[in-house]
Amino acid sequence: MMSGSPASTTSTPVESSLLKHARSILRTEGQTLLDLAQRLDGSFVRAVEVLSACRGSVIVSGMGKAGLVGQKIAATLASTGTRSHFLHPAEAVHGDLGRVHVDDVMLLLSYSGQTDEIVRLLAPLSAIPVPMIAVTSNRESPLGRQATVTLELGHLVEACPLGLAPTTSTTAMLAWGDALAVVASDRRGFQREDFARFHPGGSLGRQLAKVEDVMRPLSQCRLASEILTVRDVLIQARQPGRRTGAIMITDASGRLAGIFTDSDLARLFEQRRDGALDGPIGQVMTRHPSTITRGERLQDAVQRLASRKISELPVVEANGYPCGLIDITDVVERWPDETPQTDHPATTPPDSDEHVEGATIIPLTSYSRPNVAS
């Protein structure tokens, strides 16, 4: 069952009749798509060539249900790298034809090929002139004869019991539009990186985003040399605004050597190792911390945060130099239902004004476990 629950072992006569009818509709539309796939010919290839050669936008137009399908096709073209928008045919003849440029391509949808609003566009479009791709049932219709390339659907049996409501025909138009968009996209060499640029939001954006899209740049991170004392680092590595609970520690060459977290600081107090505050931070930092390289996917960073139960993840260049930091709070909004939960020790963070041996300890607000080695 679509709900995921087990299928019922019994059904009433009414339910059986409804299910039989629904299956018949799906089979009719599904078989139509299979038949169309077998009938694809050189016209489809020419249509893809016209789309690929377009220097402007692909402008999709259709009336009624075909227009609704056209809006979806325009959206699919745009999201797969082909500039596109929808033009309502009735509005077109009242001034919106001014949106059409000679560098554009028109994709016109009309099952009959005789829809008045579409037919009225043909002469003005020819005068621009602009290439026209027609999706229609009959290449000898007014639309089919006028188009630069005609994709002929042929006679289709509508799944509607009356044979009137656009059902099979609109399904066929939609599928053909998907095929045009995807094949044209593939021919253009459209890649995952291109797709990511057009889908920065939602689930797709989360899957395709790179760590540098979200990381805190180095200018907003706390950075210190491993030879400085813990006390000096806490005093000097100040950052305005919301801080992370981690300081990235570098070696003499500037490469990432380790990380010092609020948990590391808390552990020094718990173990009464106050003297370590005046020793090199390199002796108490976490060496070889988990990192992620610039250019990797944000989704991989989130999975690393979750699997290692950490709150901060340094971002490094391929040569090991730090370039930013992913803090778990930075990805909460992007993963509202999936943000990994990290373990936090029960240690109470120091008050913001607490002094230890005359040095002000910068309050570290996000207690986390130490960043474990990769």
Buried (B, 14 or more C-beta within 10 A) or exposed (E): EEEEEEEEEEEEEEEEEEEEEEEEBEEBBEEBBEEBEEEEEEBBEBBBEBBBEBEEBBBBBBBBBBBBBBBBBBBBBBBBBBBBBBBBBBEBEEEBBEEBEEEBBBBBBBBBBBBEBBBBBBEBBEEEEBBBBBBBBBBEBBBBEBBBBBBBBEEBEBBBEEEEEBBBBBBBBBBBBBBBBBBBBEEBEBEEEBBBEBBEEEEBBBBBBBBBEBBBEBEBBBBBBBEBBBBBBBBEBEBEEEBBBBBBBBBEEEEBBBBBBBBBBBBBBEEEEEEBBEEBBBEBBBEEBBBBBBEBBBBBBBEBBBEBBBBBBBBBBEEBBBBBBBBBBBBEEBBEEBBBEBEBBEBEBBEEEEEEEEBEBBBBEBBBBBBEEE
